[in-house]
Amino acid sequence: MATLSPNNTPRVRRRGSTRRRAGSHLPPYHSQEGHDAALHAIRSFLKGHTAYDAFPVSFRLIVLDTKLNVKKALQCVVSAPLWNSEKSKFAGMLTVLDIIHLIQYYYRTASYDYAAADVETFRLESLRGMSPAASSQSTSSKLPSLDIEKELGVATPPLTHEHPTSSLYDCSKLLIQTHARRLPFLDYDTETGHEVIVSVLTQYRLLKFISINCNREIQQLHLSLRKLKIGTYVSSPSPHDVPPGQNPYHPIATASLDTPVFDVVHMFSERSISAVPIIDEEGVVINLYETVDVITLVRLGAYQSLDLKISEALTQRSPDFPGVVICTASDSLGTLLQLIKRRRVHRLVVVEGEKGRLLGIITLSDVLRYVIGDVGIGEAKEQEEPRPSASNSNEPSS
């Protein structure tokens, strides 16, 4: 595992993990005024820059046709914009959670042999009833083309998108309002009038852009993560105070090495989360099981492996797994943003004590929500004048 302060030499290595611990590097004096001024400056910076500014100088964009079957799509990517070639229109985003929902749907409605055969021909358009024959028997699948989210009782993701000339502040607000981790950008072809998918901005890319360009302001963000209420923390100070039968780490979903993989898949789907801390009987964090670990099993065709214990499934984990990044509640927001600048981070597990007992979890959504400020869910966006075509825009493309 890695920590927020990776420059310190690790003194202790714990079984079953690669975690490194280090002390917090908070300055001796914390200025609330300086902290607030830095946040204001960062927000002003985002209001003054467009999505174009955050695009890489060079990048590749993979777009998936909704007629493509799910299994082939997963051999390419785990997340990508969807395109309806019949209507020449943007059709939403394929995400890891879509696949998690599909797996849970098959486990509820079909036998393993039936599901394994059906997934070979199940099309992307059938994930949310996008097929014209959504209410009838699908020609590409033995199962009806159903609204998977409706069948499972989970929320259907909105067809969220923005224009590349939108301010990064507006893009950030939209990501927060829709609980999305990725925001696609659309323009219109001036000759045909058809939609054109330009790029996709992730929470990580956005926060890294802030950390690179607002270094001076980040140095002023001295206050601790716990004081700023960034993240989700265990509600009970001690697991021994929790009545039997209740989760001692509520509201955080947890698992042990003996937990079946599918139980964790259910947590992913029900809670719309992408990772679950793996803890021992004392609550010490020993690993993290993520949605991408499940996708690895699906790619290998090992659907039956979902009945395995987490300890067994981890042996099939991709060798490029970056490890678990941990921090303490006393680490600062500035330190966290500096870490994002140095390495790809999607979440941090907050631990306490010498052993590293689970205290909380911080996602990029939590960080972005705090940096942007209070944004009402579903808050209406002010009407704006029509934006110019991206192809005619004077905004930089880097």
N, C-alpha and C positions, 0 to 999 in steps of 0.2 A: 504494500500500500504506500501511497505517497501522501505528503502533508502540505499544508499551506506554506510552510517554511522549509523547502527541500534542501537548503544549503547546509543545514546542520547535519553532522554525521550521525546516523542512527546508532543507538546504543543497544536496543533490544529488538530482536526479531521474534514474532509470535507465530505459533504453529498455524499452518494452513493459510498463510497470507504473506504479502510482500509489503506490509504497511511500515512506514517510517514515522516516528513521532518526533516532534520538535516543539520547543516553547513558543509562546506568542511573542511578537515583536511590536507591541504597542508602545507608542511614545509616552513619555512621562506626563505630558500635559494634553488633555483633550479639550479642544475648543469647539463648543456647539456652534458658535457663530461662524467659525471657519468651515466647519463641516457643512452647514446649511448654504453658505456662500458657494462652496464647491459644487454642491448638488444643483444649485441654480445655474451655475456656469455650464455644467454638463447639459442640462436641459436646453439652455439657450443655444449651445453648440448643435444639438440634435435638430432644433427648430430651423437652424440656418443651413443645414445640409440635407441633400436629397438621397434617396435610395441609391441613385447612380454612384454617389461618392463612396458607398460601401461595397460596390461590386468589385471583385478582383480584376486586375488588369487582364488576365487571361483565365477563362474557365470553360468547362464543358457542362452542358445542360442536357440531361436525359429526360425525355418526355415519353410516357407510355400510352399507347392507344388503348382505349377501353375494351377493344375486341381481343386484346392479348389475354391469354390465360394466366392465372395467378402464379402457377409454378414457374413458368418461363420468366415472368416479371421479377420474381425473387432471385433468379440467377443473375440479374443485372444490378438491382438496387433494392433497398428496403424502404426508400421514400422517394417519390418523384411526382411531378405534376401529371394529371391525367388529361387526355385529349379525345374528344368525341369526333372522330373523322367523318362521320355521317353528317353532322351539323357544323363541322369546322368550328367547334367551340371548346373552351376550357371546361373541364368536367370535375374539377376538384383536385385533391391531393391524395395519393396513396401513402399511407403511413404504416409504421410497424403495428400500431394499435388496430388497424383494419385486419391485419393478419391474425392478431391475437383474438379478435372477435370471431373471425372465421373458424379458427381452431376450436374455440369454445362452442360455437354453433354446431360443428360436426360432432363434437363429443356428446352433445345433448341429444342430437337427432338421428345419428347414424352409427352403425358398427364401424370398427376400424377398417375392415376390408372394403366396405361400401364407401367410406370417406376417402380412403387412399386411392380408389379408382376414380371417384368423382372429381377430386381436386386436380386431376390431370387435365380436365377440360373446363373447369370452373373459370369463367371470364371475369375480368376486373369490373365490367359493367354490372355484374350481378351482386357486387358487394353491397350496394345501397339501392338496389332496385332501379338502376339507371337504364336497364334494358327496356326497349319499347314493349317487350312482352313480359314485363315485370309481374303481371298478375296471372300469367299463364305458365305452362310448363316450358322451361328454357330449352332451346335446341342445343345448347352447348354444355348442358349439365343434367344429370339424372335427377337432381333436386330442383324444385321450383326456383325461379329467379326471384328471391325474396329480399326484403329490406332487412339485412342482418342485424343492424342496430335495433330496429323495432322488435325483432324476435327476441333479442337479449335484454331489451328494456334499458338500453344505454343511449346517450344522446348522439344524434347524427351531426357530424361536423359540418359547419356552414361552408358555402362556396366563397370563402374569403379570398380577396385579392386586392392589390393596389396598383397604382400607376408608378412607373419608375421615377417620375418627378415629384412624387409625394415626399414630404419632409420625413426624416428619420424619426422625428418625435411622433408624427401621426402614425407611422408604421409601428412604432413601439406600442402606442395606445391600442392599436388594432390587435396586435399579438396578445396583449393582456386581456382585452375585452372578450376575445374569442377562445382564450385558453390554448391558442395554437403555438406550436414550436417552430413553425415555418410559415413564411408569408410569400406566396407567389406574386410576380409582377406581370401585368398584361398591358400590351399596347395594341394599336389597331393598324393594320396594313392600309396605307393611304390609297392604294390602287383598288384593292378588293373589298376593303372595309371589314375584313375578317380579323378575329382576335389573333394576337401573336403572344406566346409565352416568352418573356424576355429573360427572367432569372428567378431565383428563389433566395430569400434572405432568412437565415436561421437566427435564433436567439444567440447562439454562440458567436456567429459572425458579427452581429450587432454589438454585443458586449466587448468583443475583441477590438472592434473599430473604436469604441469609446476608450478602451484602455490604452490603445496606441496613440490616439490623438489628444487625450485629456490627461496626460501624465502628471502635470502640475496640480490639477484639481484632485486627482486620485490620491496624491500624497497628503491631501488635507482631510481625507475620509478616515479619521483616526478612531472613530467610535466603534465599539464591539458589535458583532453580529447579533448577540443576544439582546443587547440594549436597544438596538435598532429594530428588533423583532423580525429579523429576516430569517425565514425558514419555518419549519414545523418542529415543535419540541414535545418530548414526552410530558404528559400532563401530570403524572404522579412522580414525586421526588424519589420514591423508592418502590421497586417492583413488589416488595414484601407488603406494602400497604394496600395493594389491590386485592379485592375479594377473589376467591378461587373461581376459575371459569372465565374470567375477564382478561383482556389483553393488557398486560402490565406496561406495555409501551404505547398504548393508545395516545394519539390517533395514528401512529405510524404502523404500517403493515410490516410484519416481520416474518421470518421463517427460520427453520433450523436445517442442519444438514440432512436430517431424516424426513423433512417435508417432501411430499411428492411434487414433481414439477407442475402437474396440472393444477394443484392447489394454488400455486403461485400464479399460474396463467389466469386463474379466476380472479385473483387480486388485481392483476394488471387490467383485466377487462372491466371489472366492477368499479374500480376506483379511478380508472383512466390514468394510471401511473406507469412508469417505465422501468422501475428498479425497486427491489426489495432487499433490505439488509439481512444478511445471514448471521445469526447470533448464536452463542452457546448458552448453556443453562444459566450462566451468570449475567447474560446480557452483553457480553463482550463481542464486538463486531469482528467477525473472522472472514467475511467475504460479502459480495453483493451479487445478486442474480438479476439480470437485465432482460428486457424484451428481445434484444438482439441475440441473446443466448438461445432463446426459443426458436428464433428464425434460423439459426445455424442448424438446429435439429431438423427443421422442416426442409431446409435445402438438401440435407443429406437423405431425406426421405424416411427419417427415423421417427415417424409419428408415434409409434408405440413407446418411444423413449420418454414420452410425457408422463408415463406411469412410473418412471424411475425416481429415486430419491435425488435430492439436490446434490448430495455428495457424489453420486454416480454421474449425474449430468455434467458436473463441472469438469470431469475428465475429458469431455468432448468439446469443451470450450475452445474457441478460436485462439491460437497461440499469440495473436496480436492484441489480446485483451490488455488495456493500458493499466489495469489495477484500480484499486479503490483509493480515492482521494479523501483524506480525513482532515478535520480541523477541530478547534475547540470553540466554545461559545464566546471566548474572550478575544479571538482573532478579529482583526478589523476588516471592514468592507474594502478599504484600500488595498490591503494585502491580498484579498480574494481576487480583486480585479487585476492586480499585478500578475497573479498566477494565471489568470485567463489569457493574458498577453503572451505568456511563455509556453503554455501547453493547452491542448484540447481538454476541456473539462465540461462535463454535463451536469454534475451534481457533486456535492460534498456531504459526507457523513459526519455529523457532529458527535464527538465522543468526550467522555470525562473520566478522570482518574488515571492512574498509572496503567491499568489493564486495558483501558479503552472501551468503557461501557457505553452503550448506545444512549445518546441524549437527544439527538434530533437529525434532521436531514434538510439540506438546502439545495434547491434546484435553481436552474438559470431563470426560470419563471419568477421565483421569489426575488432574485437579485434585480431583474429588470423591472418588476412591479415597484420595488422600493426606489430605484434610481429615477423612474419616470414620475412617481408620485401617485396620489390617490386618483384612480380612474374608475368610474362607475362601470360595472359590467353591463354591456348593452348601451352604453352612453351614445347618444346620437351625435354624429359628426356634422359639423357645420357645412352648409351647402357651399360649394366652391365653383368658380368659373371653370368651364371645360379646359382641360390641360392640353398643351400642344402635343403632337405626336413625338414619341421618343426619338424617332429618326431625325427630327428637326430640332431637338432640344440642344441648348448650348451648355448643358450640364456636363461635367467631366464624366468619363466612363470608367474611371479606375476605382 
